[in-house]
């Protein structure tokens, strides 16, 4: 999907996010080449608690340099 987004659709960046307690996502996105861009503190209310939202992004040049 990233190949299509960056090389067919010519997008320059791609972003994703997840709440901090979903720890399964961090290694997946980092393995794909996404980098932590920021944390929105206490952004999501879930199961009676406020959680931080982790924001990850990747630029087209970063994706293409992985090839």
C-alpha atoms as an extended CHARMM CRD file, in Angstrom:
* protein
*
        67  EXT
         1         1  UNK       CA              0.0000000000        0.0000000000        0.0000000000  PROA      1               0.0000000000
         2         2  UNK       CA              2.8840000000        2.3860000000        0.7580000000  PROA      2               0.0000000000
         3         3  UNK       CA              4.3600000000        1.6320000000       -2.6690000000  PROA      3               0.0000000000
         4         4  UNK       CA              1.0860000000        2.6940000000       -4.2700000000  PROA      4               0.0000000000
         5         5  UNK       CA              0.7190000000        5.8050000000       -2.0820000000  PROA      5               0.0000000000
         6         6  UNK       CA              4.2120000000        7.1550000000       -2.6530000000  PROA      6               0.0000000000
         7         7  UNK       CA              5.0250000000        6.0140000000       -6.1870000000  PROA      7               0.0000000000
         8         8  UNK       CA              1.6750000000        5.7860000000       -7.9790000000  PROA      8               0.0000000000
         9         9  UNK       CA             -0.3010000000        8.5090000000       -6.2130000000  PROA      9               0.0000000000
        10        10  UNK       CA              2.8450000000       10.6320000000       -5.6510000000  PROA      10              0.0000000000
        11        11  UNK       CA              2.0290000000       11.4480000000       -2.0230000000  PROA      11              0.0000000000
        12        12  UNK       CA              4.8450000000       13.1590000000       -0.1600000000  PROA      12              0.0000000000
        13        13  UNK       CA              4.0070000000       11.9410000000        3.3370000000  PROA      13              0.0000000000
        14        14  UNK       CA              1.9520000000        9.3820000000        5.2010000000  PROA      14              0.0000000000
        15        15  UNK       CA              0.8250000000        9.5810000000        8.8250000000  PROA      15              0.0000000000
        16        16  UNK       CA             -0.6450000000        7.2130000000       11.3780000000  PROA      16              0.0000000000
        17        17  UNK       CA             -1.3860000000        7.2650000000       15.0680000000  PROA      17              0.0000000000
        18        18  UNK       CA             -2.3110000000        4.9990000000       17.9520000000  PROA      18              0.0000000000
        19        19  UNK       CA             -2.8800000000        5.2990000000       21.6730000000  PROA      19              0.0000000000
        20        20  UNK       CA             -0.0010000000        4.5080000000       23.9760000000  PROA      20              0.0000000000
        21        21  UNK       CA             -1.4940000000        1.3470000000       25.4770000000  PROA      21              0.0000000000
        22        22  UNK       CA             -1.6800000000       -0.3010000000       22.0180000000  PROA      22              0.0000000000
        23        23  UNK       CA              1.9780000000       -1.3140000000       22.2500000000  PROA      23              0.0000000000
        24        24  UNK       CA              1.7110000000       -3.8440000000       19.4030000000  PROA      24              0.0000000000
        25        25  UNK       CA              1.7020000000       -1.0430000000       16.8050000000  PROA      25              0.0000000000
        26        26  UNK       CA              4.9930000000        0.6450000000       17.7000000000  PROA      26              0.0000000000
        27        27  UNK       CA              7.3560000000       -2.1080000000       16.4390000000  PROA      27              0.0000000000
        28        28  UNK       CA              5.2220000000       -2.6650000000       13.3250000000  PROA      28              0.0000000000
        29        29  UNK       CA              5.3200000000        0.9650000000       12.2060000000  PROA      29              0.0000000000
        30        30  UNK       CA              8.9960000000        1.3780000000       13.0850000000  PROA      30              0.0000000000
        31        31  UNK       CA              9.8590000000       -1.7400000000       11.0690000000  PROA      31              0.0000000000
        32        32  UNK       CA              8.0120000000       -0.2370000000        8.0930000000  PROA      32              0.0000000000
        33        33  UNK       CA             10.1470000000        2.8970000000        8.4340000000  PROA      33              0.0000000000
        34        34  UNK       CA              7.7680000000        5.2950000000       10.1870000000  PROA      34              0.0000000000
        35        35  UNK       CA              9.3210000000        7.7430000000       12.6520000000  PROA      35              0.0000000000
        36        36  UNK       CA              7.8240000000        9.1650000000       15.8330000000  PROA      36              0.0000000000
        37        37  UNK       CA              6.7750000000       12.7290000000       15.0800000000  PROA      37              0.0000000000
        38        38  UNK       CA              5.0360000000       13.6350000000       18.2830000000  PROA      38              0.0000000000
        39        39  UNK       CA              2.8130000000       12.7330000000       21.1900000000  PROA      39              0.0000000000
        40        40  UNK       CA             -0.5410000000       14.3430000000       21.8760000000  PROA      40              0.0000000000
        41        41  UNK       CA             -0.8700000000       14.0970000000       25.6280000000  PROA      41              0.0000000000
        42        42  UNK       CA             -4.0950000000       12.7550000000       27.1360000000  PROA      42              0.0000000000
        43        43  UNK       CA             -5.8250000000       12.9780000000       23.7590000000  PROA      43              0.0000000000
        44        44  UNK       CA             -8.0010000000        9.8350000000       23.8420000000  PROA      44              0.0000000000
        45        45  UNK       CA            -10.4580000000        8.7750000000       26.5600000000  PROA      45              0.0000000000
        46        46  UNK       CA            -10.7030000000        4.9630000000       26.6600000000  PROA      46              0.0000000000
        47        47  UNK       CA            -11.7510000000        2.5530000000       29.4100000000  PROA      47              0.0000000000
        48        48  UNK       CA            -12.1590000000        5.3150000000       31.9730000000  PROA      48              0.0000000000
        49        49  UNK       CA             -8.7260000000        6.8520000000       31.4340000000  PROA      49              0.0000000000
        50        50  UNK       CA             -7.0590000000        9.4590000000       29.2430000000  PROA      50              0.0000000000
        51        51  UNK       CA             -4.2780000000        8.1080000000       27.0250000000  PROA      51              0.0000000000
        52        52  UNK       CA             -1.5380000000        9.7700000000       24.9940000000  PROA      52              0.0000000000
        53        53  UNK       CA             -1.7520000000        9.4730000000       21.2160000000  PROA      53              0.0000000000
        54        54  UNK       CA              1.5220000000        8.5970000000       19.4430000000  PROA      54              0.0000000000
        55        55  UNK       CA              1.8590000000       10.1200000000       15.9650000000  PROA      55              0.0000000000
        56        56  UNK       CA              4.1280000000        8.4850000000       13.3850000000  PROA      56              0.0000000000
        57        57  UNK       CA              4.9720000000        9.6190000000        9.8670000000  PROA      57              0.0000000000
        58        58  UNK       CA              7.0400000000        8.7740000000        6.8260000000  PROA      58              0.0000000000
        59        59  UNK       CA              8.1770000000       10.8740000000        3.8650000000  PROA      59              0.0000000000
        60        60  UNK       CA              8.3060000000        9.5830000000        0.2940000000  PROA      60              0.0000000000
        61        61  UNK       CA             12.0880000000       10.0320000000        0.1860000000  PROA      61              0.0000000000
        62        62  UNK       CA             12.4460000000        7.9370000000        3.3470000000  PROA      62              0.0000000000
        63        63  UNK       CA             10.2910000000        5.1770000000        1.8800000000  PROA      63              0.0000000000
        64        64  UNK       CA             12.1520000000        5.1680000000       -1.4380000000  PROA      64              0.0000000000
        65        65  UNK       CA             15.5710000000        5.1540000000        0.2450000000  PROA      65              0.0000000000
        66        66  UNK       CA             14.6720000000        1.8320000000        1.9490000000  PROA      66              0.0000000000
        67        67  UNK       CA             14.5890000000       -0.0100000000       -1.3880000000  PROA      67              0.0000000000
